[in-house]
Amino acid sequence: MSTDRLPRAVAGGDPIVEAKGAVLSFGETPALRGADLTVARGEVLAVMGPSGSGKTTLLHCLAGILAPDSGQIWFAGTRIDTLGEQERSALRRDRFGFVFQFGQLVPELSAEENVALPLLLSGMRRAQALSQARSWFERLGLGGMERHRSGEMSGGQAQRVALARGLVAQPEVLFADEPTGSLDSLTGELVMELLTDAARQQGTTVVLVTHEPRVAAYADREVIVRDGIVASLDRAVR
């Protein structure tokens, strides 16, 4: 099935991403033990838990990076864990955005080229892609940094560039894995404010992995992963 034929997500409270009984082991080590999770369209969800609990593995399954050994993963009403790797790659390229703990910018590219990368990979012409990328810099307090490379930026600046790269193509779901983990508290709060504000403005669903309550406080809802199981579904206090 071509991912172009998957239904587009529409803002609302119905599910956009789901895990149903997801089980995954790495060799003899179980990572997920029957995880169930439903994320609503437009929701900002924090997935919490200690190191080794399975929260990042769950995110990778929801994002189509990993396929569970058993159980099901659904996106926009279509089961995706049974798709081939080429189809899941297209899904990650065209429908999802990603922000990781250390940004993972391409060091050889300028900041604006890093932000434009998802647009270029989708086939957009270079001039148009760079124009769209540049529109994010003032918005994220990065005016004048467009031509800088990652080695010329602070950690907070680089992470804001990574955030712009994750959102520039207006993905239906943004997966963020410890996006503030390498930042100091003040910079981390700035990044979270920018992330949640930008996502809500364009209706992007956010699945955020963190072990920090102060980061999870920016979410609409929190879930706790313990020993590979989603153990609780507690509403965050806003």
C-alpha positions in Angstrom: 0.0 0.0 0.0 1.3 3.4 -0.9 1.4 5.8 2.1 -0.1 8.4 -0.2 -3.4 6.5 0.1 -3.4 6.5 3.9 -6.1 8.9 5.1 -5.0 12.3 6.1 -5.3 13.2 9.8 -8.0 15.7 10.6 -7.9 17.7 13.8 -10.1 16.3 16.5 -10.3 14.0 19.4 -10.3 10.7 17.5 -7.1 8.5 17.6 -4.3 9.1 15.2 -1.6 6.8 16.6 -2.2 3.6 18.5 -0.2 0.7 20.0 -2.2 -2.5 20.7 -0.5 -5.1 22.8 2.9 -4.3 21.4 5.6 -6.8 22.4 9.3 -6.4 21.4 12.5 -8.0 22.7 16.1 -7.4 21.8 17.6 -10.8 22.0 16.6 -12.3 25.3 15.9 -8.8 26.8 12.2 -7.8 26.7 11.6 -4.1 25.9 7.8 -4.0 25.5 5.6 -6.5 27.2 2.2 -5.8 25.7 2.1 -2.0 25.6 -1.3 -0.3 24.8 -1.5 3.4 24.0 -3.8 5.7 22.1 -2.9 9.2 21.0 -5.6 11.6 19.9 -5.3 13.9 16.9 -3.9 17.3 18.0 -2.8 16.0 21.4 0.5 16.7 23.0 1.3 13.5 24.9 4.3 13.0 27.3 5.5 9.4 27.6 7.4 9.2 30.9 9.4 6.5 32.7 12.9 5.7 34.0 15.8 4.8 31.8 15.3 1.2 30.4 11.5 1.3 30.9 10.8 0.9 27.2 9.5 4.4 26.5 11.9 5.1 23.6 11.3 1.6 22.2 7.5 2.4 22.3 8.1 5.7 20.5 10.2 4.0 17.8 7.4 1.5 17.2 4.7 4.2 17.0 6.9 6.0 14.5 7.4 3.0 12.3 11.2 2.8 13.0 10.8 -0.6 14.7 8.1 -3.2 14.1 7.0 -5.1 17.2 7.4 -8.9 17.5 3.7 -9.1 18.1 0.8 -6.7 18.6 -0.3 -3.9 16.3 0.7 -0.3 15.5 -1.9 2.0 13.8 -1.7 5.4 12.2 -4.7 7.3 10.9 -6.8 4.2 10.9 -4.3 2.0 9.0 -2.1 -0.7 10.5 1.5 0.2 9.8 3.6 -2.5 11.5 2.7 -4.8 8.6 3.9 -2.4 6.0 7.3 -3.0 4.2 10.3 -1.0 5.2 10.1 1.1 2.0 6.5 2.1 2.9 7.3 2.8 6.5 10.3 5.0 5.3 8.0 7.0 3.1 5.6 7.4 6.0 8.4 8.7 8.3 9.5 11.1 5.5 6.2 12.4 4.4 3.9 12.3 7.4 6.1 12.3 10.6 8.6 14.7 12.1 11.4 13.9 14.5 13.4 15.8 17.2 16.1 13.9 19.1 18.0 14.6 22.3 21.2 15.9 20.6 19.5 17.4 17.5 21.5 15.2 15.1 22.0 18.1 12.6 24.1 17.4 9.5 27.4 19.2 10.4 28.3 19.8 6.7 25.0 21.8 6.1 24.1 25.3 7.2 21.3 25.8 9.6 18.8 26.7 6.9 19.8 23.7 4.8 19.3 21.4 7.8 15.8 22.9 8.3 15.0 22.5 4.6 16.2 18.9 4.4 12.7 17.2 4.9 11.3 19.4 2.1 14.2 18.6 -0.2 13.8 14.9 0.5 10.1 15.2 -0.4 11.0 16.6 -3.8 10.5 20.3 -3.3 12.7 22.6 -5.3 15.7 24.0 -3.5 14.8 27.7 -3.7 11.3 27.0 -2.3 12.5 24.7 0.4 15.1 27.2 1.6 12.5 30.0 1.6 10.2 28.0 3.8 13.1 27.0 6.1 14.1 30.6 6.6 10.6 31.6 7.7 11.3 29.6 10.9 14.4 31.5 12.1 12.8 34.7 13.4 10.0 32.7 14.8 12.4 30.7 16.9 14.6 33.6 17.9 17.4 32.5 15.5 17.5 35.5 13.1 20.9 35.8 11.6 21.9 32.2 12.2 20.6 30.9 8.8 24.1 30.3 7.3 25.8 29.0 10.5 26.7 25.3 10.9 26.1 23.3 14.0 29.6 23.8 15.3 29.0 27.5 15.4 25.8 27.3 17.5 25.1 26.7 21.1 23.3 23.6 22.2 20.0 25.5 22.6 20.3 27.1 19.2 21.1 23.8 17.5 18.1 22.2 19.2 15.8 25.0 18.0 17.1 24.3 14.4 16.3 20.7 14.9 12.8 21.6 16.1 12.3 23.7 13.0 13.5 20.8 10.9 11.0 18.5 12.6 8.1 20.9 12.0 8.9 22.6 8.7 7.0 20.1 6.6 3.9 20.3 8.8 3.9 16.7 9.9 0.8 15.1 11.2 2.8 13.6 14.1 6.0 14.9 15.7 8.0 12.4 17.7 10.4 14.0 20.2 12.8 11.8 22.2 14.2 13.6 25.2 14.4 16.9 23.2 15.6 18.9 26.2 17.9 16.2 27.7 21.1 17.9 26.7 20.0 21.5 27.6 20.0 23.5 30.8 16.7 24.1 32.6 16.1 27.6 31.2 16.9 26.6 27.6 14.9 23.5 27.9 11.9 25.4 28.9 12.3 27.8 26.0 12.5 24.8 23.6 9.4 23.2 25.1 7.4 26.4 24.8 8.4 26.8 21.2 7.7 23.1 20.4 4.2 23.1 22.0 3.2 26.5 20.6 4.3 25.7 17.1 2.7 22.2 17.1 -0.6 23.5 18.4 -0.6 26.4 15.8 -0.4 23.9 12.9 -2.4 21.1 14.5 0.5 18.7 14.8 0.2 15.8 17.3 3.2 15.4 19.5 4.5 12.3 21.2 7.1 13.3 23.6 9.4 11.0 25.5 10.9 12.4 28.7 11.9 11.4 32.3 11.5 15.0 33.5 8.3 16.1 35.1 9.0 19.8 34.3 9.1 18.8 30.6 6.0 16.6 30.8 4.1 19.5 32.4 3.9 21.1 28.9 1.8 18.2 27.6 -1.9 17.8 27.6 -1.6 14.3 29.1 1.0 12.0 30.6 1.4 8.2 30.4 3.9 6.2 32.5 5.9 3.3 31.0 7.3 0.8 33.5 8.9 -2.5 32.5 7.6 -2.3 29.0 3.9 -1.7 29.9 1.9 1.5 29.9 1.1 1.4 33.6 -1.0 4.5 34.1 -2.9 7.1 32.2 -2.9 10.2 34.4 -4.1 13.5 33.2 -1.4 16.2 33.5 -2.3 19.1 35.7 -2.3 22.2 33.6 
